[in-house]
Amino acid sequence: MSQLSSVAPFLLFAFVASITPGPTNILILANSQRFGVRATLPAVFGACFAACLIVFISGAGAGELLRQYPVIRDVMSWAGALWLSWLSWQLFSAPAANLRDDALRPFSCRAAALLQLINPKTWMMALAVVSLFAPQGTQPLQGVLLLSGWFLLISLLCLSCWALLGKAVERVFRTTTSLVWFQRGMALCLLASAWAGFLG
């Protein structure tokens, strides 16, 4: 992975995997719209560092475990879908009067990190990274560590873009009613992304 010709395809893969809509992206967008970019940055860092760690532990052997025991992957997928369904309901049912309530808390660094552990998209991405790009030399862990570092940088840039997009959304949807409808639209997108893997 030291040659640019082999790094470039991985960087492109990491970009596509990080920028395309998924549960984390949708929650970052909705959170930024409600609480602002600065309040969303801890969730961005938590999600990206957790995803980076998952790439590393997949390359260190956990990925092979998931391949050999698909029941573990299935349990994780169901748990993730149920938790994301609960989060989507929280977004959908938030009344207009509470969208700016100080009692509401933004998506935390810890919650964003935990989401990655049960997010099927993150694990499938990590398995693909290991299968396609992990080095096969005498020191494979060093190569996987490098991949994880590159993925961290790319995912930080991509999720930060989603956070900035959430701030832009607030400028477009200025009325309380439009903000509520946007919130509900994001909730439905989150619900769809949570169960999309079971429909394939």
VOTILUM-376397 format. One record per atom (N, C-alpha, C): y, x, z; atom name; chain. Coordinates in Angstrom, 1 decimal. Each point is the difference from the previous one (the first is absolute). Layout:
BEGIN
Y X Z atom chain
Y X Z CA A
...
END
This chain:
BEGIN
Y X Z atom chain
-1.2 0.8 0.0 N A
1.2 -0.8 0.0 CA A
1.3 0.9 0.0 C A
-0.2 1.3 -0.2 N A
1.2 0.8 0.0 CA A
0.7 0.0 -1.3 C A
-0.7 -0.4 -1.1 N A
0.6 0.0 -1.3 CA A
0.8 -1.3 -0.2 C A
1.2 0.1 -0.7 N A
0.8 -1.1 -0.2 CA A
-0.7 -1.1 -0.8 C A
-0.9 0.4 -0.9 N A
-0.7 -0.9 -0.9 CA A
-0.9 -0.9 0.8 C A
-0.5 0.5 1.1 N A
-0.9 -0.9 0.8 CA A
0.8 -0.7 1.1 C A
1.2 0.5 0.4 N A
0.8 -0.7 1.0 CA A
0.7 -1.2 -0.6 C A
0.4 0.1 -1.3 N A
0.8 -1.1 -0.6 CA A
-0.7 -1.3 -0.1 C A
-1.3 -0.1 -0.4 N A
-0.7 -1.3 0.0 CA A
-0.1 -0.6 1.4 C A
-0.2 0.9 1.0 N A
0.0 -0.6 1.4 CA A
1.3 -0.5 0.4 C A
1.1 0.7 -0.3 N A
1.3 -0.5 0.4 CA A
0.3 -1.4 -0.7 C A
-0.4 -0.1 -1.2 N A
0.1 -1.3 -0.7 CA A
-0.8 -1.1 0.6 C A
-1.2 0.3 0.4 N A
-0.9 -0.9 0.7 CA A
0.6 -0.4 1.3 C A
0.5 0.9 0.8 N A
0.6 -0.2 1.3 CA A
1.2 -0.9 -0.2 C A
0.8 0.2 -1.0 N A
1.2 -0.8 -0.2 CA A
-0.4 -1.4 -0.3 C A
-0.9 -0.2 -1.0 N A
-0.4 -1.4 -0.3 CA A
-0.6 -0.7 1.2 C A
-0.9 0.7 0.7 N A
-0.6 -0.6 1.2 CA A
1.0 -0.4 1.1 C A
1.1 0.7 0.1 N A
1.0 -0.2 1.0 CA A
1.1 -1.0 -0.4 C A
0.3 0.0 -1.2 N A
1.1 -0.9 -0.5 CA A
-0.4 -1.4 -0.3 C A
-1.2 -0.2 -0.4 N A
-0.5 -1.3 -0.4 CA A
0.0 -0.9 1.2 C A
0.2 -1.3 -0.2 N A
0.1 -1.0 1.2 CA A
-1.4 0.0 0.7 C A
0.1 -0.1 1.3 N A
-1.1 -0.1 0.9 CA A
0.5 -0.5 1.3 C A
-0.9 -0.3 0.9 N A
0.4 -0.5 1.3 CA A
1.1 0.8 0.7 C A
-0.2 1.3 0.0 N A
1.0 0.9 0.7 CA A
1.4 -0.1 -0.7 C A
0.0 0.1 -1.3 N A
1.2 -0.1 -0.8 CA A
0.8 -1.3 0.3 C A
-0.8 -1.1 0.0 N A
0.6 -1.3 0.2 CA A
0.6 -0.2 1.4 C A
-0.7 0.6 1.0 N A
0.5 -0.1 1.4 CA A
1.2 0.9 0.2 C A
0.0 1.2 -0.7 N A
1.2 0.8 0.1 CA A
1.2 -0.7 -0.7 C A
-0.2 -0.6 -1.1 N A
1.1 -0.7 -0.7 CA A
0.5 -1.1 0.9 C A
-0.9 -0.9 0.5 N A
0.5 -1.1 0.9 CA A
0.7 0.5 1.2 C A
-0.6 1.1 0.6 N A
0.6 0.5 1.2 CA A
1.4 0.5 -0.2 C A
0.2 0.7 -1.1 N A
1.3 0.6 -0.4 CA A
1.0 -1.1 -0.2 C A
-0.5 -1.1 -0.6 N A
0.9 -1.1 -0.3 CA A
0.5 -0.6 1.3 C A
-0.9 -0.1 1.0 N A
0.4 -0.7 1.3 CA A
0.7 0.9 0.9 C A
-0.3 1.3 0.1 N A
0.5 0.9 1.0 CA A
0.8 1.2 -0.5 C A
0.0 0.2 -1.3 N A
0.7 1.2 -0.5 CA A
-0.9 1.2 -0.3 C A
0.5 0.9 -0.8 N A
-0.8 1.2 -0.4 CA A
-0.2 0.9 1.2 C A
1.0 0.2 0.8 N A
-0.2 1.0 1.1 CA A
-1.1 -0.5 1.0 C A
0.0 -1.3 0.3 N A
-1.0 -0.5 0.9 CA A
-1.4 0.0 -0.6 C A
-0.1 0.1 -1.4 N A
-1.2 0.0 -0.7 CA A
-0.6 1.4 -0.1 C A
0.8 1.0 0.1 N A
-0.5 1.4 -0.2 CA A
-1.2 0.4 0.9 C A
0.0 -0.4 1.3 N A
-1.2 0.3 0.8 CA A
-1.3 -0.6 -0.6 C A
0.1 -1.2 -0.5 N A
-1.2 -0.5 -0.7 CA A
-0.4 0.7 -1.2 C A
1.0 0.5 -0.8 N A
-0.3 0.8 -1.2 CA A
-0.7 1.2 0.4 C A
0.5 0.7 1.0 N A
-0.6 1.3 0.4 CA A
-1.4 -0.3 0.6 C A
-0.2 -1.0 0.8 N A
-1.3 -0.3 0.6 CA A
-1.0 -0.3 -1.1 C A
0.4 -0.8 -0.9 N A
-1.0 -0.4 -1.1 CA A
-0.3 1.2 -0.9 C A
0.9 0.9 -0.3 N A
-0.2 1.1 -0.9 CA A
-0.9 1.1 0.7 C A
0.3 0.3 1.3 N A
-0.7 1.0 0.7 CA A
-1.5 -0.5 0.2 C A
-0.1 -1.3 0.3 N A
-1.4 -0.5 0.2 CA A
-0.8 0.0 -1.3 C A
0.7 -0.3 -1.1 N A
-0.7 0.1 -1.3 CA A
-0.4 1.4 -0.4 C A
0.9 0.9 0.3 N A
-0.3 1.5 -0.2 CA A
-1.2 0.4 0.9 C A
0.0 -0.5 1.2 N A
-1.2 0.4 0.9 CA A
-1.3 -0.6 -0.6 C A
0.1 -1.2 -0.5 N A
-1.2 -0.7 -0.6 CA A
-0.5 0.8 -1.2 C A
0.9 0.5 -0.8 N A
-0.4 0.8 -1.2 CA A
-0.7 1.3 0.6 C A
0.5 0.6 1.0 N A
-0.6 1.2 0.5 CA A
-1.4 -0.3 0.6 C A
-0.1 -1.0 0.9 N A
-1.3 -0.2 0.6 CA A
-1.0 -0.5 -1.0 C A
0.4 -0.7 -1.1 N A
-0.9 -0.4 -1.0 CA A
-0.6 1.2 -0.7 C A
0.9 1.0 -0.3 N A
-0.4 1.3 -0.6 CA A
-0.9 0.8 0.9 C A
0.2 -0.2 1.4 N A
-0.7 0.8 0.9 CA A
-1.4 -0.6 0.3 C A
-0.3 -1.2 -0.5 N A
-1.4 -0.5 0.1 CA A
0.0 -1.5 0.3 C A
1.0 -0.6 0.5 N A
0.0 -1.5 0.3 CA A
-0.2 -0.8 -1.3 C A
0.5 0.5 -1.1 N A
-0.1 -0.7 -1.3 CA A
-1.5 -0.2 -0.4 C A
-0.8 1.1 0.2 N A
-1.4 -0.1 -0.3 CA A
-0.7 -1.0 0.9 C A
0.5 0.0 1.3 N A
-0.6 -1.0 0.9 CA A
0.2 -1.4 -0.4 C A
1.2 -0.3 -0.5 N A
0.3 -1.3 -0.5 CA A
-0.8 -0.4 -1.3 C A
-0.3 1.0 -0.8 N A
-0.9 -0.2 -1.2 CA A
-1.4 -0.3 0.4 C A
-0.5 0.7 1.0 N A
-1.4 -0.2 0.5 CA A
-0.2 -1.3 0.7 C A
1.0 -0.4 0.8 N A
-0.1 -1.2 0.8 CA A
1.1 -1.0 -0.4 C A
-0.2 -0.7 -1.1 N A
1.1 -1.0 -0.4 CA A
0.3 -1.1 0.9 C A
-0.9 -0.2 1.0 N A
0.2 -1.1 1.0 CA A
1.2 0.4 0.8 C A
0.2 1.3 0.3 N A
1.2 0.4 0.8 CA A
1.3 -0.3 -0.8 C A
-0.1 0.3 -1.3 N A
1.2 -0.3 -0.9 CA A
0.3 -1.5 0.0 C A
-1.1 -0.8 -0.1 N A
0.2 -1.5 -0.1 CA A
0.6 -0.5 1.3 C A
-0.5 0.5 1.2 N A
0.6 -0.5 1.3 CA A
1.5 0.4 0.0 C A
0.3 1.2 -0.4 N A
1.4 0.4 0.0 CA A
0.9 -0.8 -0.9 C A
-0.6 -0.4 -1.2 N A
0.7 -0.8 -0.9 CA A
0.3 -1.4 0.5 C A
-1.0 -0.6 0.7 N A
0.2 -1.3 0.6 CA A
1.0 0.0 1.1 C A
-0.1 1.0 0.9 N A
0.9 0.1 1.1 CA A
1.4 0.2 -0.6 C A
0.2 0.8 -1.0 N A
1.3 0.2 -0.6 CA A
0.6 -1.2 -0.6 C A
-0.9 -0.8 -0.7 N A
0.5 -1.2 -0.7 CA A
0.4 -1.1 1.1 C A
-0.8 -0.1 1.1 N A
0.4 -0.9 1.0 CA A
1.3 0.3 0.7 C A
0.2 1.3 0.3 N A
1.2 0.4 0.6 CA A
1.2 -0.2 -0.9 C A
-0.1 0.4 -1.3 N A
1.0 -0.2 -0.9 CA A
0.3 -1.5 -0.2 C A
-1.0 -0.9 0.1 N A
0.2 -1.4 -0.1 CA A
0.9 -0.5 1.2 C A
-0.3 0.6 1.2 N A
0.8 -0.4 1.1 CA A
1.5 0.5 -0.1 C A
0.2 1.2 -0.6 N A
1.3 0.5 -0.2 CA A
0.7 -0.9 -1.0 C A
-0.7 -0.4 -1.1 N A
0.7 -0.8 -1.0 CA A
0.4 -1.4 0.6 C A
-0.8 -0.5 0.9 N A
0.4 -1.2 0.7 CA A
1.3 0.2 0.8 C A
0.1 1.1 0.7 N A
1.1 0.3 0.8 CA A
1.3 0.0 -0.9 C A
-0.1 0.6 -1.2 N A
1.1 0.1 -0.9 CA A
0.3 -1.4 -0.6 C A
-1.0 -0.7 -0.3 N A
0.2 -1.3 -0.7 CA A
0.6 -1.0 1.0 C A
-0.4 0.0 1.3 N A
0.4 -1.1 0.9 CA A
1.3 0.4 0.8 C A
0.5 1.2 -0.3 N A
1.3 0.3 0.7 CA A
1.1 -1.0 -0.4 C A
0.5 -0.7 0.9 N A
1.1 -1.0 -0.3 CA A
1.3 0.7 -0.3 C A
0.9 -0.7 -0.7 N A
1.2 0.6 -0.5 CA A
0.9 0.5 1.2 C A
-0.1 -0.7 1.1 N A
0.9 0.4 1.1 CA A
-0.5 1.3 0.7 C A
-1.2 0.4 -0.3 N A
-0.5 1.2 0.7 CA A
-0.1 1.2 -0.9 C A
0.5 -0.1 -1.2 N A
-0.1 1.1 -0.9 CA A
0.9 1.2 0.5 C A
1.0 -0.3 0.7 N A
0.9 1.0 0.5 CA A
0.0 0.1 1.5 C A
-1.0 -0.6 0.6 N A
-0.2 0.0 1.5 CA A
-0.2 1.4 0.5 C A
0.8 0.4 1.0 N A
-0.2 1.4 0.5 CA A
-1.3 0.2 0.7 C A
-0.6 -1.2 0.4 N A
-1.3 0.2 0.7 CA A
-1.1 0.4 -1.0 C A
0.2 -0.2 -1.3 N A
-1.0 0.4 -0.9 CA A
0.0 1.5 -0.1 C A
-1.2 0.6 -0.2 N A
-0.1 1.5 -0.1 CA A
-0.4 0.3 -1.4 C A
0.5 1.2 -0.5 N A
-0.5 0.4 -1.3 CA A
-1.4 0.5 0.0 C A
-0.6 0.1 -1.2 N A
-1.3 0.6 -0.2 CA A
0.0 1.4 0.6 C A
-0.8 0.3 1.0 N A
0.1 1.3 0.7 CA A
-0.8 1.1 -0.7 C A
0.3 1.2 0.4 N A
-0.8 1.1 -0.5 CA A
-1.5 -0.1 0.3 C A
-0.3 -0.4 1.2 N A
-1.4 -0.1 0.4 CA A
-0.7 -1.1 -0.8 C A
0.7 -1.2 -0.1 N A
-0.6 -1.1 -0.8 CA A
-0.3 0.4 -1.4 C A
1.0 0.7 -0.6 N A
-0.2 0.4 -1.4 CA A
-1.2 1.0 -0.2 C A
-0.1 0.9 1.0 N A
-1.1 1.0 0.0 CA A
-1.3 -0.7 0.1 C A
-0.1 -1.0 1.0 N A
-1.3 -0.7 0.2 CA A
-0.3 -0.8 -1.2 C A
1.0 -0.6 -0.7 N A
-0.3 -0.7 -1.2 CA A
-0.8 0.8 -1.0 C A
0.4 1.3 -0.1 N A
-0.7 0.8 -1.0 CA A
-1.5 0.1 0.3 C A
-0.3 0.1 1.3 N A
-1.4 0.1 0.4 CA A
-0.9 -1.1 -0.5 C A
0.6 -1.2 -0.1 N A
-0.8 -1.2 -0.4 CA A
0.4 -0.5 -1.3 C A
0.9 0.7 -0.7 N A
0.4 -0.4 -1.3 CA A
-1.0 0.5 -1.1 C A
-0.7 -0.9 -0.6 N A
-1.0 0.4 -1.1 CA A
0.6 0.8 -1.1 C A
1.3 -0.3 -0.4 N A
0.6 0.7 -1.1 CA A
0.1 1.5 0.4 C A
0.4 0.3 1.2 N A
0.2 1.4 0.5 CA A
-1.3 0.7 -0.1 C A
-1.1 -0.6 0.5 N A
-1.3 0.7 0.0 CA A
-0.5 0.2 -1.4 C A
0.1 -1.0 -0.9 N A
-0.4 0.1 -1.3 CA A
0.7 1.1 -0.8 C A
1.3 0.1 0.3 N A
0.9 1.0 -0.6 CA A
-0.5 1.4 0.5 C A
-0.3 0.1 1.3 N A
-0.4 1.3 0.6 CA A
-1.3 0.4 -0.6 C A
-1.0 -0.9 -0.2 N A
-1.3 0.3 -0.6 CA A
0.2 0.4 -1.4 C A
0.9 -0.6 -0.7 N A
0.3 0.4 -1.4 CA A
0.5 1.4 -0.1 C A
1.0 0.3 0.9 N A
0.6 1.3 0.1 CA A
-1.1 1.1 0.2 C A
-0.9 -0.2 0.9 N A
-1.0 0.9 0.3 CA A
-1.0 0.2 -1.1 C A
-0.4 -1.2 -0.6 N A
-0.9 0.1 -1.1 CA A
0.5 0.7 -1.3 C A
1.3 -0.3 -0.3 N A
0.6 0.6 -1.2 CA A
0.6 1.3 0.1 C A
0.6 0.3 1.2 N A
0.9 1.2 0.1 CA A
-0.4 1.0 1.0 C A
-0.9 -0.3 0.9 N A
-0.4 0.9 1.1 CA A
-0.6 1.3 -0.6 C A
0.4 1.2 0.4 N A
-0.6 1.2 -0.5 CA A
-1.4 0.2 0.4 C A
-0.8 0.7 -0.7 N A
-1.4 0.2 0.3 CA A
-0.3 1.5 0.3 C A
1.0 0.8 0.3 N A
-0.2 1.4 0.2 CA A
-0.5 0.3 1.4 C A
0.1 1.3 0.4 N A
-0.5 0.5 1.3 CA A
0.8 -0.5 1.2 C A
1.2 -0.5 -0.2 N A
0.9 -0.5 1.1 CA A
0.5 -1.3 -0.4 C A
-0.8 -1.0 -0.1 N A
0.4 -1.3 -0.5 CA A
1.0 -0.7 1.0 C A
-0.1 0.3 1.3 N A
0.9 -0.7 0.9 CA A
1.5 0.4 -0.2 C A
0.2 1.3 -0.4 N A
1.3 0.4 -0.2 CA A
0.6 -0.7 -1.2 C A
-0.8 -0.2 -1.0 N A
0.4 -0.8 -1.2 CA A
0.3 -1.4 0.4 C A
-0.8 -0.7 0.8 N A
0.2 -1.3 0.4 CA A
1.3 -0.1 0.9 C A
0.3 1.0 0.8 N A
1.2 0.0 0.8 CA A
1.2 0.1 -0.9 C A
-0.1 0.8 -1.1 N A
1.1 0.1 -1.0 CA A
0.2 -1.4 -0.7 C A
-1.1 -0.6 -0.3 N A
0.1 -1.4 -0.7 CA A
0.7 -0.9 1.0 C A
-0.4 0.0 1.3 N A
0.6 -0.9 1.0 CA A
1.5 0.3 0.1 C A
0.4 1.2 0.0 N A
1.4 0.3 0.1 CA A
0.8 -0.5 -1.2 C A
-0.5 0.2 -1.2 N A
0.7 -0.5 -1.2 CA A
0.0 -1.5 0.1 C A
-1.1 -0.7 0.4 N A
0.1 -1.4 0.1 CA A
1.0 -0.5 1.0 C A
0.1 0.7 1.1 N A
1.0 -0.4 1.0 CA A
1.4 0.0 -0.6 C A
0.4 1.1 -0.8 N A
1.3 0.0 -0.6 CA A
0.2 -1.1 -1.0 C A
-1.0 -0.2 -0.8 N A
0.2 -1.1 -1.1 CA A
0.1 -1.3 0.7 C A
-0.9 -0.3 1.0 N A
0.1 -1.3 0.6 CA A
1.3 -0.3 0.8 C A
0.5 1.1 0.6 N A
1.3 -0.2 0.7 CA A
1.1 -0.4 -1.0 C A
0.0 0.6 -1.1 N A
1.0 -0.3 -1.0 CA A
-0.2 -1.4 -0.5 C A
-1.2 -0.4 -0.3 N A
-0.3 -1.4 -0.5 CA A
0.3 -1.1 1.0 C A
-0.4 0.2 1.2 N A
0.2 -1.0 1.0 CA A
1.5 -0.1 0.4 C A
0.7 1.1 -0.1 N A
1.5 0.0 0.3 CA A
0.7 -0.8 -1.1 C A
-0.5 0.1 -1.2 N A
0.5 -0.9 -1.1 CA A
-0.2 -1.5 0.3 C A
-1.1 -0.3 0.5 N A
-0.3 -1.4 0.4 CA A
1.0 -0.5 1.1 C A
0.3 1.0 1.0 N A
0.9 -0.4 1.0 CA A
1.4 -0.2 -0.5 C A
0.4 0.9 -1.0 N A
1.3 -0.2 -0.6 CA A
0.1 -1.3 -0.8 C A
-1.1 -0.4 -0.6 N A
-0.1 -1.2 -0.8 CA A
0.2 -1.2 1.0 C A
-0.5 0.1 1.2 N A
0.2 -1.1 0.9 CA A
1.4 -0.2 0.4 C A
0.8 1.1 0.1 N A
1.4 -0.1 0.3 CA A
0.7 -0.6 -1.2 C A
-0.4 0.3 -1.2 N A
0.6 -0.6 -1.2 CA A
-0.2 -1.5 -0.1 C A
-1.2 -0.4 0.5 N A
-0.4 -1.4 -0.1 CA A
1.0 -0.8 0.9 C A
0.4 0.6 1.1 N A
0.9 -0.8 0.9 CA A
1.3 -0.2 -0.6 C A
0.4 0.8 -0.9 N A
1.3 -0.2 -0.7 CA A
-0.1 -1.1 -1.1 C A
-1.3 -0.2 -0.5 N A
-0.2 -1.0 -1.0 CA A
-0.1 -1.3 0.6 C A
-0.9 -0.1 1.0 N A
-0.2 -1.3 0.7 CA A
0.9 -0.1 1.2 C A
1.2 -0.5 -0.2 N A
1.1 0.0 1.0 CA A
-0.1 -1.1 1.0 C A
-0.5 -1.2 -0.4 N A
0.0 -1.1 0.8 CA A
-1.3 0.0 0.9 C A
0.1 -0.8 1.1 N A
-1.1 0.0 1.0 CA A
-1.2 -0.7 -0.7 C A
0.2 -1.0 -0.8 N A
-1.1 -0.7 -0.7 CA A
-0.7 0.9 -1.0 C A
0.8 0.8 -0.7 N A
-0.6 0.9 -1.0 CA A
-0.8 1.1 0.7 C A
0.5 0.5 1.1 N A
-0.7 1.0 0.7 CA A
-1.3 -0.5 0.6 C A
0.0 -1.3 0.4 N A
-1.3 -0.6 0.5 CA A
-1.0 -0.1 -1.1 C A
0.5 -0.4 -1.2 N A
-1.0 -0.2 -1.1 CA A
-0.5 1.4 -0.5 C A
0.9 1.0 0.1 N A
-0.5 1.3 -0.3 CA A
-1.0 0.5 1.0 C A
0.2 -0.3 1.2 N A
-0.9 0.4 1.1 CA A
-1.4 -0.7 -0.3 C A
0.1 -1.3 -0.3 N A
-1.3 -0.7 -0.2 CA A
-0.7 0.5 -1.3 C A
0.8 0.4 -1.0 N A
-0.6 0.6 -1.2 CA A
-0.7 1.3 0.3 C A
0.6 0.8 0.8 N A
-0.6 1.3 0.4 CA A
-1.3 -0.3 0.9 C A
0.0 -1.0 0.8 N A
-1.1 -0.4 0.8 CA A
-1.2 -0.4 -0.9 C A
0.3 -0.8 -1.1 N A
-1.1 -0.4 -0.9 CA A
-0.5 1.2 -0.8 C A
0.9 1.0 -0.3 N A
-0.5 1.2 -0.7 CA A
-0.9 0.8 0.9 C A
0.4 0.1 1.3 N A
-0.8 0.7 0.9 CA A
-1.4 -0.6 0.2 C A
0.0 -1.3 0.1 N A
-1.3 -0.7 0.1 CA A
-0.9 0.2 -1.2 C A
0.7 0.0 -1.2 N A
-0.8 0.2 -1.2 CA A
-0.6 1.4 -0.1 C A
0.9 1.0 0.4 N A
-0.5 1.4 0.0 CA A
-1.1 0.2 1.0 C A
0.0 -0.7 1.1 N A
-1.0 0.2 1.0 CA A
-1.3 -0.5 -0.4 C A
-0.1 -1.0 -0.9 N A
-1.3 -0.5 -0.4 CA A
-0.4 0.3 -1.4 C A
0.9 0.8 -0.7 N A
-0.2 0.2 -1.5 CA A
-1.3 0.8 -0.2 C A
-0.4 0.9 1.0 N A
-1.2 0.8 -0.2 CA A
-1.2 -0.8 0.1 C A
0.0 -1.2 0.6 N A
-1.2 -0.8 0.1 CA A
-0.2 -0.9 -1.2 C A
1.0 0.0 -0.9 N A
-0.1 -0.9 -1.1 CA A
-0.6 0.7 -1.2 C A
0.0 1.4 0.1 N A
-0.5 0.8 -1.2 CA A
-1.5 0.0 -0.1 C A
END
